[in-house]
Amino acid sequence: MKKSQITMFVILGMVLLIGFIILTAIIRNTSPPKGNIQEILKQLQTGSVKNHVTTCILQTSMDGLESLGANGGVIYNFEAGTIPFEDKILGRDYLNYTYLNKPYFVDYALKRNTLCENVSYKIPDYPCLDTPFNRLTFIYNEECLFNSFYSAYDGFFGQNNMSKLCYIARESTCEGYAKGIELALTLQKQLEDYIANTLPLCIDLSAFSSRLDANITVEAEPVVESTIHNSDILVVVKYPVKINFKGQDPITTVVDYQVNLNIRLGLMYNFIYNLYSRDSKNIDFNLNNEFISSSFWRQGLELKKINNPCTTCPRPYYHDDIVEVLDRSSMVKGRPFLFRTAVENRKPALDKLEDVNIDLKNTNFVNIRLNGYDPDDTGLTYYFLSLGKGEVQCAGAGGLPAGAVPSGGTGWCESDARVSGEKGELVHPGLLWMPIDRVDIGSHEVGVLVIDDSGLFDYQFFRINITDSSMNNPPSEQCIDECILEACSDYAGEADQCKAHCYHPSCQLELCDVTSIKASGKNPYKDCSMWCFHAANACNIWCDEHYVGPKCFPPGDNVNKKKCRQCAYGIMHSGEREKHVDCSTINSKAACINNMPNCFWVEEEHNNFVGACFNDTSLNNTKFRAYIITE
């Protein structure tokens, strides 16, 4: 072989060798070290990067839970949530509440029922026309149970408006009533959105990039899913991550992270929802005293009710309440988990008052238990609204017949101090009590009004019918109606007034001849005074069976004239109404209040709470959210 050929082969070999070396270097420089990739993935999945990310998940989760609880299950958009605050209205959607100089806008959990048409807010029909409380559950189940997906958990005294816990179409451990048909409004979805919105602000991977000799960045928004149990919350985050090596194409991977929160959100929600469901069905359910009876109560759960927390709110929201539930077994940012909700101020209600029949043979007292309740558990004041035994009988204009005295102690006049106070409030709250005697025989129309601490009210009228079965000849209703009320109640009248009734069999002792009676100079009411006989019979203790009354025989000298006339006069006027003040002509608040209980000063929502004076018999003309002002 020639020398020149050998030289050529040597040069060619050297070129190939140099090219191989260069190619190897290029490949080595363009491929990330296998060990670096494994280290980075390890840090992302189990190492320091994972610790950083899960710490941020824990922090943002706790921040979200704190906001959810503080606002009643709502995270507003100004807090990095998704619920638009600008669409909300004070008193309709939220209640202002300030704690430690920080304002909160607390979502209403319990408001008046607008889904059941059987619920009436008109006075005195509230809550259901002519229905005793023990029938309400039956009526609601028959008429309103299927009005909505959640109506089974509402009642005549409220509608549960809590945001739902979980989405109905997603697998979860939530109870049926806790599942919502609107995904975005559930606590579950709101918490997930909050974590997704705030997590990127917490995570910083720049320090890990320099240490691992690669640029590690977040590729897209995290996907967050939560599962809420009674005892804890599982938060799973799927995070797309991009790994860049210098001068090379990036590597993208999705890393799964999960955090378990020892927060009993499911239990707390079920506990609160159950309490409001019971409160909406049972007017006598007391949140403060009976929360421990819930089947969802567990050790560590506490409840506190805050009355009238919004001191700057206008009426009617001024009287709405805040309910706080605390879980000492669930710590959020070093403090027991707090869930706060708002409750609308609701009307008090009187259980149905039936007409009462009282026989003097068995008792000398009216003793009627008044079952009034305030669903918000505030104090109640009862007022007596008797229509009285006549203006004259109650010492009003016109005076009394000679020898008679005001009934005073009979109790049918609203001024009777043994029954009611200066403004008509009952001396014995929740109890209509008064002494009675034969002077009270007859049918008496009375009313009872109940007012809660805010001024919301309810009232009813009914009759108390008093008889005495021990009497040999008790007063005849026919005789009283025909002879007494129409003819003889006008004690200044003439005999002709009684003539039309004189021939009724129940009212005459013998044929009535007014002309002959006048001519003879006899008392013109003698033969037309069966009512006097009945009155005397009822009052024979004092009247000695004499006929007594205006234009009738005066009793004998041996008879207690004052007692006799008082007794007989009461029976004669037993069906008359006391003449009340015309409250509609009173424009002064002070003057109206001074005439209680004939008059009541009422401020109504529908006219921006401009007050007006109402008669006690016309309170049914008020509109929803009418307040009685007593001072």
Buried (B, 14 or more C-beta within 10 A) or exposed (E): EEEEEEEEEEEEEEEEEEEEEEEEEEEEEEEBEEEBBEBBBEBBEEBBBBEBBBEBBBBBBBBBBBBBBBBBBBBBEEBBBBBEBEEBEEBEBBBBBEBEEEEBBBBBBBBBBEEBEBBBBEBBBBBBEEBEBEEBEEBBBEBBEEBEBBBBBBBBBBBBBBBBBBBBEBEBEBBEBBBBEEBEBBBBBBBBBBBBBBBBEBBEBEEBBEEBEBBBEBEEEBBBBBBBBBBBBEBBBBBBBBBBBEEEEEBEBEBEBEBEBEBBBBBBBBBBBBBBBBBBBBBBBBBEEBBEEBEBBBEBBBBBBBBBBBEEBEBBBBBBBBBBBBBEBBEBEEEBBBBBBBBBBBBBBBBBBEEBEBEBEEEEEBEBEBBBBBBBBBEBBBBBBBBBBBBBBBBBEEEBBEBBEBBBBBBBBBBBEEBBBEBBBBBBEBEBBBBBBBBBBBBBBBBBBBBBBBBBBBBBBBBBBBBBEEBEEBBBBBBBBBBBBBBBBEBEBEBEBBBEBBEBEBBBEEEBEBEEBEEEEEBBBBBBBBBBBBBBBBBBEBBBEBBBBBBBBBBEEEBBBEBBBBBBBBBBBBBBBBBBBEBEEBEEBEBBBBBBBBBBBBBBBEEEBEBBBBBBBEBEBBEBBBBBBBE
